[in-house]
Amino acid sequence: MPHTSLILYPNDPDTKFDETYYLQTHMPLVDSVWKKHGMTSWAIHKHNNALDGSPSKYLITATVQWESQEATQAALKDPDSARVFQDIPNFTNKQPVTLTGDAL
C-alpha cells in the first residue's frame, strides 16, 4: 500500500530558508539516498498564507510518496539517511515537523 511522509518547515518570524539550496542540493540528495528504497516521488509547496489570509504556520512542506511503510522504514535505516538529516542546517535554521501515514 502506498505510504506518505510529510515534512513541514515552521514559518516563524525568524525563519531562514534557502529555497535554491533546498531544491538544487538537498532534494537531489534525498533522491540519491531514498529512491533505491522505494521512494516514488516528492512535491514541495511554499505556503505564505493560511486560507483565511493569516500567515501560514508552515512556510515549506514536502510530501514524499513511498511504495509502502516498509520502504519508508528501510530508507530511514540506511546509514546514508543521516546525511539527509545533517543537511538541514545548510538551508534552514528550523527543525521540521515530520508525519508519516497511509490513506484512509
C-alpha positions in Angstrom: 0.0 0.0 0.0 1.4 3.5 -0.9 2.7 5.5 2.1 3.1 9.2 2.5 5.5 11.3 4.6 5.1 15.0 5.3 7.9 17.3 6.2 6.7 20.7 7.5 9.1 23.6 8.0 7.9 26.3 10.5 7.1 29.8 9.4 8.3 31.7 12.5 9.3 35.4 12.3 13.0 34.4 12.4 12.8 31.6 9.9 15.5 31.5 7.3 15.0 29.1 4.3 17.3 28.9 1.3 14.8 27.7 -1.4 17.5 27.4 -4.1 19.8 25.2 -2.0 16.8 23.1 -0.9 15.7 22.4 -4.5 19.1 22.2 -6.2 21.1 20.4 -3.5 19.0 18.9 -0.7 16.3 17.3 -2.8 18.8 15.6 -5.2 20.5 14.2 -2.0 17.1 12.9 -0.9 16.7 11.3 -4.3 20.1 9.7 -4.2 19.6 8.2 -0.8 15.9 7.2 -0.7 14.8 6.3 -4.3 16.7 3.0 -4.1 14.4 2.1 -1.1 11.1 2.7 -2.7 10.6 6.5 -2.6 8.4 7.1 -5.7 8.0 10.8 -5.8 8.1 14.1 -3.9 6.5 17.5 -4.1 7.4 20.8 -2.5 5.0 23.6 -1.7 5.5 27.1 -0.3 2.8 28.4 2.0 2.9 32.2 2.7 -0.7 32.3 4.0 -3.4 30.2 5.5 -6.8 30.0 3.8 -8.0 32.9 6.0 -5.1 35.1 4.8 -3.2 35.0 8.1 0.5 33.9 8.0 0.8 30.2 7.5 2.1 28.1 10.4 4.4 26.3 8.0 6.4 28.0 5.2 7.5 25.0 3.2 6.1 21.5 3.1 7.5 18.4 1.4 5.3 15.5 0.5 7.2 12.3 -0.1 5.5 9.2 -1.6 6.7 5.7 -0.9 5.8 2.2 -2.2 5.0 1.1 1.3 5.5 1.8 5.0 8.2 -0.9 4.9 10.0 1.1 2.2 10.0 4.2 4.4 11.4 2.3 7.3 14.1 0.7 5.1 15.1 4.2 3.8 15.4 5.6 7.4 17.6 2.7 8.5 20.0 3.3 5.6 23.2 4.8 7.2 23.2 7.4 4.4 19.9 8.8 5.7 22.0 10.6 8.3 23.3 12.8 5.5 19.8 13.9 4.6 19.1 15.0 8.2 22.5 16.5 8.8 22.0 18.7 5.7 19.0 20.6 7.2 21.1 23.4 8.8 22.5 24.1 5.3 19.2 25.5 4.1 17.1 26.4 7.3 17.5 27.4 10.9 14.4 25.4 11.9 13.8 21.8 12.6 10.9 20.4 10.6 7.9 18.6 11.9 7.6 15.2 10.3 4.5 13.0 9.8 4.0 9.7 8.1 1.0 7.6 7.3 -1.4 5.8 5.0 -4.5 6.9 3.2 -7.8 6.1 4.9 
